[in-house]
Amino acid sequence: MTPTKTAVITGASAGIGRALAIEFARRGYHLGLTARRLDRLQTLRTDLLAAPNGAERRVEIAALDVDDAAAVGPTLGALFNTLGGVDIVVVNAGINRFTGIGKGHLPESLQLIQTNVVGAIATVEAAAEHLIGRGSGQIVGISSLASLQAMPKQAAYCASKAAFSMYLDAARLELKRKNVSVTTILPGFIQTDIMPRMEKFPFVVTAEQAAREMVTLIEKNKPFGVVPAYPWKWLRPLFGHFPDSVWRKLA
Ligand SMILES: NC(=O)c1ccc[n+]([C@@H]2O[C@H](COP(=O)([O-])OP(=O)(O)OC[C@H]3O[C@@H](n4cnc5c(N)ncnc54)[C@H](OP(=O)(O)O)[C@@H]3O)[C@@H](O)[C@H]2O)c1
């Protein structure tokens, strides 16, 4: 399969981002991959180029810490140019931490906002500038079901994802007339290293399954999607409406 489209993924060194890179490659895309851990990206690049039809594929990598908002535009801009233009930018880099309120966790809470909100907005900005210039393209934001439901010890994470989802909603409205679409993906619980003991959460799926569903949503150019689709498609309308007692039990 000769690649026809190019996708750039932030946070591609692990978890969902890494699985997305493998799934996009399987579907024949050229790739640009970024993260802080360049050694992991180098290994992933080697594996992707060694895979069937890998020699036909371009895989470019770049070290990028999205916390350094001023570096995001220039680093991604250089990557977009190296790839000769990009069709899809997946804003995936993100973190999670338990942050109790009034327990001295302000540094962790601020870090969450820096990476998941400031870093993500800087990435959307760089992507939008490039795609508007090309006259078309798609921005994909990896938000979270946590954007819809407040949870104890997750205040900063929920707030960060709610802010990012709202930013994406506004970007969708604004960029439509520039022929740039915006897809917001709300994952449920995906087995990655983002949180300890992820297997204890309900309806957990592997990063590989999540990536397959996500790339299908992206290729259909959907404005929104929950992953895994089932059961979250049915439960999603309830988010934000559960009685507080349900979530207080988690505290
Ligand atoms: N797993 C879930 O259940 C779940 C649920 C809902 C939403 N999400 C969202 O999905 C996204 C990916 O999460 P994941 O579960 O795949 O987590 P993960 O396995 O911990 O991977 C996170 C990725 O983000 C990168 N990253 C973190 N901080 C970064 C920074 N400052 N600059 C650049 N890259 C950074 C990491 O790369 P380096 O460390 O190499 O930089 C890594 O590649 C996040 O936005 C997360 O909030 C995950």
Ligand as a Chemical Component Dictionary entry (heavy atoms), coordinates in Angstrom:
data_LIG
# 
_chem_comp.id                   LIG 
_chem_comp.type                 NON-POLYMER 
_chem_comp.pdbx_formal_charge   0 
_chem_comp.three_letter_code    LIG 
# 
loop_
_chem_comp_atom.comp_id 
_chem_comp_atom.atom_id 
_chem_comp_atom.alt_atom_id 
_chem_comp_atom.type_symbol 
_chem_comp_atom.charge 
_chem_comp_atom.model_Cartn_x 
_chem_comp_atom.model_Cartn_y 
_chem_comp_atom.model_Cartn_z 
_chem_comp_atom.pdbx_ordinal 
LIG N1  N1  N 0  -5.155 5.767  29.379 1  
LIG C1  C1  C 0  -6.374 6.210  29.623 2  
LIG O1  O1  O 0  -7.208 5.517  30.244 3  
LIG C2  C2  C 0  -6.794 7.575  29.144 4  
LIG C3  C3  C 0  -8.132 7.944  29.350 5  
LIG C4  C4  C 0  -8.556 9.187  28.912 6  
LIG C5  C5  C 0  -7.679 10.037 28.276 7  
LIG N2  N2  N 1  -6.368 9.664  28.093 8  
LIG C6  C6  C 0  -5.479 10.616 27.430 9  
LIG O2  O2  O 0  -4.755 9.982  26.405 10 
LIG C7  C7  C 0  -3.504 10.644 26.221 11 
LIG C8  C8  C 0  -2.397 9.620  26.215 12 
LIG O3  O3  O 0  -2.381 8.971  27.472 13 
LIG P1  P1  P 0  -1.784 7.504  27.706 14 
LIG O4  O4  O 0  -2.751 6.771  28.522 15 
LIG O5  O5  O -1 -1.284 6.955  26.432 16 
LIG O6  O6  O 0  -0.561 7.879  28.674 17 
LIG P2  P2  P 0  0.952  7.377  28.712 18 
LIG O7  O7  O 0  1.037  5.928  28.362 19 
LIG O8  O8  O 0  1.500  7.840  30.000 20 
LIG O9  O9  O 0  1.615  8.197  27.507 21 
LIG C9  C9  C 0  1.652  9.593  27.569 22 
LIG C10 C10 C 0  2.428  10.127 26.371 23 
LIG O10 O10 O 0  2.443  11.554 26.483 24 
LIG C11 C11 C 0  3.789  11.994 26.439 25 
LIG N3  N3  N 0  3.975  13.174 27.267 26 
LIG C12 C12 C 0  3.658  13.337 28.581 27 
LIG N4  N4  N 0  4.036  14.557 28.984 28 
LIG C13 C13 C 0  4.593  15.165 27.917 29 
LIG C14 C14 C 0  5.199  16.432 27.699 30 
LIG N5  N5  N 0  5.328  17.341 28.673 31 
LIG N6  N6  N 0  5.659  16.731 26.475 32 
LIG C15 C15 C 0  5.562  15.837 25.464 33 
LIG N7  N7  N 0  5.025  14.607 25.596 34 
LIG C16 C16 C 0  4.567  14.290 26.812 35 
LIG C17 C17 C 0  4.634  10.818 26.904 36 
LIG O11 O11 O 0  5.921  10.861 26.275 37 
LIG P3  P3  P 0  7.302  11.287 26.988 38 
LIG O12 O12 O 0  7.188  10.954 28.431 39 
LIG O13 O13 O 0  8.325  10.487 26.251 40 
LIG O14 O14 O 0  7.391  12.753 26.720 41 
LIG C18 C18 C 0  3.852  9.636  26.352 42 
LIG O15 O15 O 0  4.245  9.372  25.032 43 
LIG C19 C19 C 0  -3.399 11.666 27.353 44 
LIG O16 O16 O 0  -3.767 12.944 26.874 45 
LIG C20 C20 C 0  -4.413 11.166 28.359 46 
LIG O17 O17 O 0  -4.919 12.188 29.184 47 
LIG C21 C21 C 0  -5.920 8.459  28.516 48 
# 
loop_
_chem_comp_bond.comp_id 
_chem_comp_bond.atom_id_1 
_chem_comp_bond.atom_id_2 
_chem_comp_bond.value_order 
_chem_comp_bond.pdbx_ordinal 
LIG N1  C1  SING 1  
LIG C1  O1  DOUB 2  
LIG C1  C2  SING 3  
LIG C2  C3  SING 4  
LIG C2  C21 DOUB 5  
LIG C3  C4  DOUB 6  
LIG C4  C5  SING 7  
LIG C5  N2  DOUB 8  
LIG N2  C6  SING 9  
LIG N2  C21 SING 10 
LIG C6  O2  SING 11 
LIG C6  C20 SING 12 
LIG O2  C7  SING 13 
LIG C7  C8  SING 14 
LIG C7  C19 SING 15 
LIG C8  O3  SING 16 
LIG O3  P1  SING 17 
LIG P1  O4  DOUB 18 
LIG P1  O5  SING 19 
LIG P1  O6  SING 20 
LIG O6  P2  SING 21 
LIG P2  O7  DOUB 22 
LIG P2  O8  SING 23 
LIG P2  O9  SING 24 
LIG O9  C9  SING 25 
LIG C9  C10 SING 26 
LIG C10 O10 SING 27 
LIG C10 C18 SING 28 
LIG O10 C11 SING 29 
LIG C11 N3  SING 30 
LIG C11 C17 SING 31 
LIG N3  C12 SING 32 
LIG N3  C16 SING 33 
LIG C12 N4  DOUB 34 
LIG N4  C13 SING 35 
LIG C13 C14 SING 36 
LIG C13 C16 DOUB 37 
LIG C14 N5  SING 38 
LIG C14 N6  DOUB 39 
LIG N6  C15 SING 40 
LIG C15 N7  DOUB 41 
LIG N7  C16 SING 42 
LIG C17 O11 SING 43 
LIG C17 C18 SING 44 
LIG O11 P3  SING 45 
LIG P3  O12 DOUB 46 
LIG P3  O13 SING 47 
LIG P3  O14 SING 48 
LIG C18 O15 SING 49 
LIG C19 O16 SING 50 
LIG C19 C20 SING 51 
LIG C20 O17 SING 52 
# 
